[in-house]
């Protein structure tokens, strides 16, 4: 269990929005969310789903790992101890960053724990690059471009992340999986992204 505080997504979203000169309404229009939803997130009154976090990161021109990073000097090697992982709770879903901060890092790595009945949130996720899923325990159902893929322990799924996708645990047991994004978010403008 980590002794570190979870990232303050709301404060980060507010600061990034203001740095870019965006109003609540302006950011809401870019990422197709309501201004009220963004306001609740910024105040810390609501935790964003994974889909919402993707929308916000894409609209702000950042990789999703930016919400997990602490300001520090860029390094060439990063060791992340289990007890030091940055964790983000989006309701019951727990997402842990497995490492970030390399200069020019193109991969975003996460460990996800998904209780029964939970998932990535309402709406499909779309982003640039590729996505790799590796099921560690339980079962995860991925919906990609209208087709369903059920992953059991040891199964993996690799796909183009531009395809609309979402995931959920419809089983009776918690599911755990590794989630790896390869993306060019930092190098592309918001207009080049397909927003969910």
C-alpha positions as CSV (number, residue, x, y, z in Angstrom):
1,X,0.0,0.0,0.0
2,X,1.4,3.4,-0.9
3,X,2.0,6.0,1.7
4,X,2.0,8.7,-0.9
5,X,-1.1,10.9,-1.5
6,X,-3.1,10.1,-4.6
7,X,-2.8,12.7,-7.3
8,X,-5.0,15.8,-7.0
9,X,-6.6,15.5,-10.5
10,X,-8.9,18.5,-9.9
11,X,-6.2,21.0,-9.1
12,X,-4.1,19.8,-12.0
13,X,-7.1,20.1,-14.4
14,X,-7.8,23.6,-13.1
15,X,-4.2,24.7,-13.4
16,X,-3.7,23.2,-16.9
17,X,-7.0,24.8,-18.1
18,X,-6.0,28.2,-16.8
19,X,-2.4,27.9,-18.3
20,X,-4.1,27.3,-21.7
21,X,-6.4,30.3,-21.2
22,X,-9.5,28.1,-21.3
23,X,-12.8,28.8,-19.5
24,X,-14.7,25.9,-18.0
25,X,-17.1,26.1,-21.0
26,X,-14.2,26.2,-23.4
27,X,-12.6,23.0,-22.0
28,X,-16.0,21.4,-21.9
29,X,-16.6,22.0,-25.6
30,X,-13.2,20.6,-26.5
31,X,-13.7,17.4,-24.6
32,X,-17.5,17.0,-25.0
33,X,-18.2,17.2,-21.2
34,X,-20.5,19.5,-19.4
35,X,-19.0,22.5,-17.6
36,X,-20.6,21.2,-14.4
37,X,-18.8,17.9,-14.7
38,X,-15.4,19.7,-15.1
39,X,-16.2,22.0,-12.2
40,X,-17.1,19.1,-9.9
41,X,-13.8,17.4,-10.9
42,X,-11.8,20.6,-10.3
43,X,-13.3,21.1,-6.9
44,X,-12.6,17.5,-5.9
45,X,-16.3,16.7,-5.5
46,X,-16.2,14.0,-8.3
47,X,-13.6,11.5,-9.5
48,X,-13.3,11.2,-13.2
49,X,-13.9,7.9,-14.9
50,X,-11.1,6.5,-17.1
51,X,-13.0,7.7,-20.2
52,X,-13.4,11.2,-18.7
53,X,-9.7,11.2,-17.7
54,X,-8.8,10.3,-21.4
55,X,-11.0,13.1,-22.7
56,X,-9.4,15.7,-20.3
57,X,-5.9,14.6,-21.1
58,X,-6.5,14.7,-24.8
59,X,-8.2,18.1,-24.7
60,X,-5.3,19.5,-22.6
61,X,-2.7,17.9,-25.1
62,X,-1.2,15.6,-22.5
63,X,-0.7,11.9,-22.0
64,X,-2.9,10.5,-19.3
65,X,0.3,9.8,-17.2
66,X,0.7,13.6,-16.7
67,X,-2.0,13.3,-14.0
68,X,0.2,10.8,-12.1
69,X,3.6,12.5,-12.4
70,X,5.2,14.5,-9.7
71,X,7.3,17.5,-10.8
72,X,10.9,16.3,-10.9
73,X,13.9,16.2,-13.1
74,X,13.7,13.9,-16.1
75,X,15.8,10.8,-15.7
76,X,16.9,7.9,-17.9
77,X,16.0,5.0,-15.5
78,X,12.9,4.9,-13.2
79,X,12.4,2.2,-10.5
80,X,8.9,2.2,-9.1
81,X,8.5,0.2,-5.9
82,X,5.1,-1.4,-5.3
83,X,4.5,0.8,-2.2
84,X,5.5,4.0,-4.1
85,X,3.1,3.7,-7.1
86,X,0.9,6.7,-7.8
87,X,-2.7,5.6,-7.5
88,X,-5.8,7.1,-8.9
89,X,-9.2,5.9,-7.7
90,X,-12.0,6.5,-10.2
91,X,-14.9,5.2,-8.0
92,X,-14.1,1.5,-7.2
93,X,-11.7,1.2,-10.1
94,X,-8.0,1.5,-9.0
95,X,-5.4,2.6,-11.5
96,X,-1.7,2.6,-10.6
97,X,1.0,4.2,-12.7
98,X,3.9,1.7,-13.2
99,X,6.3,4.4,-14.2
100,X,6.6,7.8,-15.9
101,X,8.9,10.6,-16.3
102,X,11.4,9.5,-19.0
103,X,12.3,12.1,-21.5
104,X,10.3,11.5,-24.7
105,X,8.4,8.7,-23.0
106,X,5.9,7.2,-25.6
107,X,4.5,4.4,-23.4
108,X,2.0,4.9,-20.5
109,X,1.9,1.8,-18.2
110,X,-0.8,1.1,-15.6
111,X,-1.9,-1.7,-13.3
112,X,-5.7,-1.7,-13.1
113,X,-7.9,-3.4,-10.5
114,X,-11.5,-3.7,-11.6
115,X,-14.2,-4.8,-9.1
116,X,-17.2,-6.8,-10.4
117,X,-19.7,-4.6,-12.3
118,X,-17.2,-1.7,-12.9
119,X,-15.5,-0.5,-16.0
120,X,-14.0,2.4,-17.9
121,X,-17.1,4.6,-17.6
122,X,-19.9,5.7,-19.9
123,X,-18.9,6.3,-23.5
124,X,-16.3,5.0,-25.7
125,X,-12.6,5.9,-25.5
126,X,-10.7,6.9,-28.6
127,X,-7.1,8.1,-28.7
128,X,-4.0,7.9,-31.0
129,X,-1.5,5.1,-30.9
130,X,-1.9,1.6,-29.7
131,X,-3.2,-0.1,-26.6
132,X,-2.1,-3.4,-25.0
133,X,-4.1,-5.2,-22.4
134,X,-2.7,-8.2,-20.4
135,X,-5.1,-9.9,-18.1
136,X,-3.5,-11.0,-14.8
137,X,-6.6,-12.2,-12.8
138,X,-10.4,-12.4,-13.2
139,X,-11.9,-11.6,-16.6
140,X,-12.1,-8.4,-18.5
141,X,-14.5,-7.7,-21.4
142,X,-13.3,-5.3,-24.0
143,X,-15.6,-3.8,-26.6
144,X,-13.6,-2.6,-29.6
145,X,-15.4,-1.1,-32.6
146,X,-18.6,-3.0,-31.7
147,X,-17.0,-6.4,-31.2
148,X,-16.6,-8.1,-27.8
149,X,-13.3,-9.7,-26.5
150,X,-13.3,-11.6,-23.2
151,X,-9.9,-11.9,-21.6
152,X,-9.0,-14.5,-19.0
153,X,-5.7,-14.7,-17.0
154,X,-2.8,-14.8,-19.5
155,X,-4.7,-13.4,-22.4
156,X,-3.6,-10.3,-24.1
157,X,-5.2,-7.9,-26.6
158,X,-3.4,-5.4,-28.8
159,X,-5.3,-2.9,-31.0
160,X,-5.3,0.5,-32.6
161,X,-6.6,2.9,-30.0
162,X,-8.3,5.1,-32.6
163,X,-11.1,2.4,-32.6
164,X,-13.9,3.2,-30.1
165,X,-13.3,1.0,-27.1
166,X,-14.3,0.5,-23.5
167,X,-13.9,-2.2,-20.8
168,X,-15.7,-3.8,-18.0
169,X,-15.8,-6.6,-15.5
170,X,-19.0,-8.5,-15.7
171,X,-17.7,-11.4,-13.7
172,X,-18.1,-12.2,-10.0
173,X,-14.5,-11.7,-9.0
174,X,-12.2,-8.7,-9.2
175,X,-10.2,-8.4,-12.4
176,X,-6.6,-7.2,-12.6
177,X,-4.8,-6.3,-15.8
178,X,-1.9,-4.4,-17.2
179,X,-2.8,-1.5,-19.5
180,X,-0.1,-0.1,-21.8
181,X,-0.7,2.9,-24.1
182,X,1.7,3.8,-26.9
183,X,0.7,7.3,-27.9
184,X,1.9,10.5,-29.6
185,X,-0.5,12.7,-27.5
186,X,2.3,15.1,-26.6
187,X,3.2,15.5,-30.3
188,X,-0.3,15.9,-31.7
189,X,-2.7,18.8,-31.4
190,X,-6.2,18.3,-29.9
191,X,-7.7,18.7,-33.4
192,X,-5.8,15.5,-34.5
193,X,-7.4,13.4,-31.8
194,X,-10.7,11.7,-32.0
195,X,-12.4,12.7,-28.7
196,X,-14.8,10.1,-27.1
